[in-house]
Amino acid sequence: MATLPLFPLGTVLLPGAQLPLQIFEPRYVALLRDLLAGQDERSPLFGVVAIREGYEVGEDGVRALHPVGCAALLTQAAALEGERFLVVSVGTDRFRLDGIDPAAATPYATGDVTWLDEPEGDDLRVSTLAERVREQLLAFAALLGQDEPELPDDNRLLSYAVPQVVPLDVGDRQSLLESTDTESRLRLGLALVRREQEFATALGAVSQPPHPPMNLN
């Protein structure tokens, strides 16, 4: 078991995805300063977990959050005026949130987490599914008149990359994150792309996934 400072959000971070944030709430400014100070001599990692209900992690603690989150590696940080910061992180590894550490003497929550393995599944089925996912993502981008997306060569990262091309809600993203292996995640991703293709064909257009930095109140 390990511990991670937690950043609850109304979205889901997936391995390999970038997460731009604009930080100004005091507790998360403190988290950022602790990461930059390297007080625990670890890489600047924090845990992103999607909020299941409500807006904060209070007395309900872990029950207000989804059970699986993703570690975020801080890669860029820039100070703005008025104690505001623009930061960019990238998703790394999945974890299961086991609980909130009540003894943590910080203004932000600290989670007790277990790192999750990344099994592949059947090699042949993974290769076949990955090829189909790539084909469908390219076709979806072409359908919307988008530039051809740059897709990961790695099958595991590809299984997480579907929301980079296809607009998915929090529930779908969380389902991808919680999939236990690459094979099942690719299978789910393929079904999601095909579903959105049907919607796009029926409606003639699909809204684009938002990418601007998120403001945290």
C-alpha positions in Angstrom: 0.0 0.0 0.0 1.1 3.5 -0.7 -0.1 7.1 -0.1 -0.8 9.8 -2.6 -2.0 13.4 -2.2 -5.4 13.5 -3.9 -6.9 15.8 -6.4 -10.6 15.0 -6.8 -12.0 16.3 -10.1 -15.2 16.1 -12.1 -13.4 14.3 -14.8 -11.4 11.1 -15.3 -7.6 11.1 -16.0 -6.4 8.1 -18.0 -2.8 6.8 -18.4 -1.0 8.7 -21.2 -3.4 11.6 -21.3 -2.4 15.2 -20.5 -4.2 17.1 -17.8 -3.9 20.9 -17.9 -5.2 22.6 -14.7 -5.5 26.2 -13.5 -5.0 26.1 -9.7 -6.0 28.8 -7.3 -7.8 27.2 -4.3 -5.5 27.4 -1.3 -5.5 23.7 -0.4 -4.4 22.8 -3.9 -1.9 25.6 -4.1 -0.5 24.0 -1.0 -0.5 20.6 -2.7 1.4 22.1 -5.7 4.0 23.7 -3.4 4.6 20.5 -1.6 5.0 18.6 -4.9 7.5 21.2 -6.1 9.4 21.2 -2.8 9.8 17.4 -3.1 9.2 17.1 0.7 8.9 13.4 0.5 11.7 12.9 -2.1 9.3 11.2 -4.5 8.6 12.2 -8.1 5.9 14.9 -8.2 3.0 12.5 -8.3 -0.5 13.1 -7.1 -3.7 11.1 -7.5 -6.6 12.1 -9.6 -9.9 10.6 -8.7 -13.3 11.4 -10.3 -16.0 12.6 -7.9 -18.8 10.1 -7.7 -21.3 12.5 -6.1 -21.4 16.0 -4.6 -18.5 18.4 -4.9 -16.1 17.8 -2.1 -14.4 15.0 -0.1 -15.7 15.6 3.4 -17.1 13.3 6.0 -18.1 10.7 3.4 -14.5 10.5 2.3 -13.8 7.7 -0.1 -17.5 7.0 -0.7 -17.8 10.3 -2.6 -15.1 9.2 -5.0 -14.8 6.5 -7.7 -12.8 3.5 -6.5 -10.1 3.6 -9.2 -8.0 6.7 -10.0 -4.9 7.5 -12.0 -1.6 9.0 -10.8 -0.6 12.2 -12.4 3.0 13.2 -13.0 3.6 17.0 -12.8 5.5 18.0 -15.9 5.0 21.8 -16.1 4.1 24.6 -13.7 3.9 28.3 -14.3 3.0 31.0 -11.7 0.3 33.5 -12.7 -0.8 36.6 -10.9 -2.6 36.4 -7.6 -1.5 33.0 -6.3 -2.8 31.3 -9.5 -0.8 28.5 -11.2 -1.1 26.9 -14.6 0.1 23.3 -14.4 0.3 20.4 -16.8 0.5 16.7 -15.8 0.4 13.4 -17.5 -1.4 10.3 -16.4 0.8 7.4 -15.4 -0.4 4.4 -13.4 -3.8 3.3 -12.1 -4.5 2.8 -8.5 -7.4 1.6 -6.2 -8.4 4.1 -3.6 -8.5 2.1 -0.3 -9.3 5.0 2.0 -8.6 8.6 3.1 -5.8 9.1 5.6 -7.4 10.9 8.5 -4.0 11.6 10.1 -2.5 13.6 7.2 -1.6 17.0 8.5 -2.3 18.8 5.2 -5.2 21.0 3.9 -5.7 18.5 1.0 -6.7 14.9 1.3 -4.2 12.1 1.2 -5.3 8.7 0.0 -4.2 5.2 0.9 -3.8 3.5 -2.5 -2.9 0.1 -4.0 -1.2 0.2 -7.4 -3.0 -1.9 -10.0 -1.4 -4.3 -12.4 -1.7 -3.9 -16.2 -2.3 -7.4 -17.7 -2.5 -7.6 -21.4 -4.9 -10.5 -22.0 -4.6 -12.8 -25.0 -1.8 -11.6 -27.4 -3.6 -12.4 -30.6 -6.9 -10.9 -29.6 -5.2 -7.8 -28.3 -3.4 -7.3 -31.6 -6.6 -7.8 -33.6 -8.6 -5.5 -31.4 -5.9 -2.8 -31.4 -5.9 -2.8 -35.2 -9.7 -2.4 -35.3 -9.6 0.4 -32.7 -7.0 2.3 -34.7 -9.1 1.9 -37.9 -12.3 3.0 -36.2 -10.6 6.0 -34.5 -9.2 7.2 -37.8 -12.6 6.7 -39.5 -14.3 8.7 -36.7 -11.9 11.6 -37.0 -12.4 11.6 -40.8 -16.2 11.6 -40.3 -15.9 14.8 -38.2 -13.5 16.4 -40.5 -10.7 16.4 -37.9 -7.0 16.1 -38.6 -5.7 12.6 -38.5 -5.0 11.8 -34.8 -1.6 10.7 -33.6 -2.4 7.3 -31.9 0.0 5.5 -29.6 1.9 2.5 -31.0 1.7 0.8 -27.6 -1.6 -1.3 -27.4 -2.0 -0.6 -23.7 -1.8 3.2 -24.2 -4.0 2.9 -27.3 -6.7 1.3 -25.1 -6.7 4.4 -23.0 -6.6 6.8 -26.0 -10.2 6.5 -27.2 -11.4 9.7 -25.4 -8.6 11.7 -27.1 -10.6 11.3 -30.3 -14.1 10.5 -29.3 -16.1 12.6 -26.8 -17.0 10.4 -23.8 -18.7 11.3 -20.6 -17.3 10.6 -17.1 -19.0 7.3 -16.8 -17.6 5.9 -20.0 -14.1 7.2 -19.2 -14.3 5.6 -15.7 -15.3 2.3 -17.2 -12.2 2.4 -19.4 -10.1 3.2 -16.4 -11.5 0.4 -14.4 -11.2 -2.3 -17.1 -9.0 -4.9 -15.7 -6.8 -5.6 -18.8 -5.8 -4.3 -22.2 -7.9 -6.8 -24.0 -11.2 -5.9 -22.2 -10.4 -2.2 -22.5 -9.8 -2.4 -26.2 -13.1 -4.3 -26.6 -14.9 -1.7 -24.6 -13.2 1.1 -26.5 -14.2 -0.4 -29.8 -17.8 -0.6 -28.8 -17.8 3.0 -27.6 -16.3 4.3 -30.9 -18.8 2.4 -32.9 -21.6 3.8 -30.7 -20.4 7.3 -31.3 -20.0 6.7 -35.0 -23.7 5.7 -35.2 -24.7 8.8 -33.3 -22.5 11.0 -35.6 -24.0 9.4 -38.7 -27.6 9.8 -37.4 -27.2 13.4 -36.2 -24.7 14.6 -38.8 -22.4 16.1 -36.2 -20.8 15.3 -32.8 -19.7 17.9 -30.3 -16.0 18.1 -29.8 -14.4 17.0 -26.5 -13.3 20.0 -24.5 -9.6 20.5 -23.9 -9.1 23.9 -22.1 -7.5 24.1 -18.7 -9.9 23.3 -15.9 -10.7 26.0 -13.2 -10.8 24.6 -9.7 -13.1 26.5 -7.3 
